[in-house]
Amino acid sequence: MQNKQEKISQVVVTANQMHDIEERIFAAGMPVVALMEKVAGLIARRIQDIFLNPLKKGDVPSRVGILVGPGHNGGDALVVARELHFCGYKIWIYSPFSKLKELTSQHLQYAQSLGIPIYQTIEQLPDSDLLIDGLFGYGLEKNLTDPIASAINQLNELSVPIYSIDLPSGLHTDTGVVLGTAIRATHTFCLGLWKLAFFQDQALEYFGKAELIDFDIPLADVEAVLKDAPRIKRITSATALATLPLPRPAVTHKYKEGHLLLICGSQRYAGGAILSGLGARASGVGMLSIAVPESLKSLLVSHLPEALIVGCPETETGAIAQLQLPEKTDLSSFNAIACGPGLTRDATPIVEEVIESDRPLVLDADGLNILAQMGAIATLKKRLAITVLTPHTGEFERLFPDVADAKHDRVKAVQEAAAQSGAVVLLKGARTAIANPQGAVWIIPESTPALARGGSGDVLTGLLGGLLAQATTKQISVEDIVATAAWWHSQAGIIAAQERTELGVDAFTLTEYLIKSLS
C-alpha cells in the first residue's frame, strides 16, 4: 500500500486544479498567513541545506538577493528573506511593483523595518551570491512586458545561481510555454504538488534541478478536486518496480511467462532487429520469437541464441515479404506482438497483417510510418485488441496531423491522440508521456540526453513488447506496464550515463544496463 508521501509525489496538477485545492484548504480554516509561513520556512531551510553553509562566528554573511512579485509568491519570498536575515545573511530585496497583495505588502513593510534594503529598479541592484525568484507563481497567463521582461533578461545574464519558488517566473503553469521571457533557474522548488509545466519538454531548460516541497496537503482535498478527471501521474521507482511481473511463482514454465513475437529488421537495418531482440531478452519474457528476413537469421542466432529466429521470405530490397511462422503456429499463438524496428516501408503487407490480428500489438518505427500511410485513426478504430504506439515527435505528427501540436503541449496532444485512436500512445521525449483512451496520463519524470542516439528506441520496443507479453498472462494493467517499460528504459540510460558520460551510451551499451538499473 502506498504511503501518503508516495501518493503526493505522483500527482500532477494544472493551475486551475492547484487553485481549487488551495481554496479548499483555506475554506477549511487554514489561514493564508500560516501556510505562507510554513512554506517559506521549508524553503529557507532547504536553501541553507543545499547552497548556504551555516555561518560561523566571524564569517562574512553570504549575499542573497530576493526578487519579489505582487502576489503571494512574492510574500513567500519575503518570508524567506526575513528568515535568512535572522540567520545572519546579508539580504537585499528587488520589488519593482507598485501594487502588492495585502499580505505581501505587510511582509515587505516588515522587511523594511528590519533594515533590509529594497530596490525598485534593476540598475540599483548590488552584487549577490544567490538570487531567489519570487516574482510570479503558478497561474501566470499573460506575456511579460517591459520593464519586468527586460529585468528578467538582465538577471539571467548574471553568473549567479537563481532559485525559483514554485516555478520559474514567466512560464505558463500548464504548457510550460515561455510568456515573453522567463527566469532560467538553477533550482526550482515546486510547492505542494507537481505542476504540469515540469513535464513539458520545452520548459525543462528553465527549471534547473527541480524538487517538490511537500507542505502536507491533505489527500482528501486532492481527491475532492481531481474527482473523476483524467489523472496525470508521475511514475515513481516504487510504482514501476511494483508493476514488474515479479516475483514469479515457484512453479511456472516458459509459456506462462509470456510469448512475444518480434517482427523486425531488413538487410539495410539489421541492427534494429538485434537491439529490439536484446531489449526483449532483458524483459524476462518466457519465450521470444523473432521474425526477420531469411538473410539475417544466422546473424540473429549468434546474438540471441535463446530466441526462436524465424527466417522469412524477403523482397528484392531485403525486407520481410511475408511472415512464414513455424508449422502449427499463427499469430494467435503469441501473447503479444511488437513490430517495426528496421522493417523499412517495403514491409507494408506485414504491418497490415499484424494490425488485423487479435493480439496485443506494439508498433514502432516503420510500423508507425506504414500505419500513418494507412490512416492511423481510421485503421486503429477497427482494431479490437490492445494497441500501443511509441512515436517520437516527428512520427507523432505524421500519425496524428490534426491533433494539437505536440511541441506546444505534449500532454494535451498525447491525450487527444489516445482518445481519437483508441490506442495507448507513448510519446517519446525528454519527459516521455503515455496516455490511454480514457485520458489518463503517465509521465516519466527523468531521463538523459544520452538516449538521443540511434537504436535506443528499438531497445524500448523490445523491452516493452516482452513486458506486455507477460502482462497479458498476469492481468497487469497495460498502461501501467507501458509506463514501467519507459521508466526502466530511462533509468538504464541514466545509470549508464553516470558511469560512461552521455557520450558513451550507445544503444547496445544501453541493453547491458537494463538489469543493472533494477538492482
Disulfide bonds with the S-S distance in Angstrom:
none
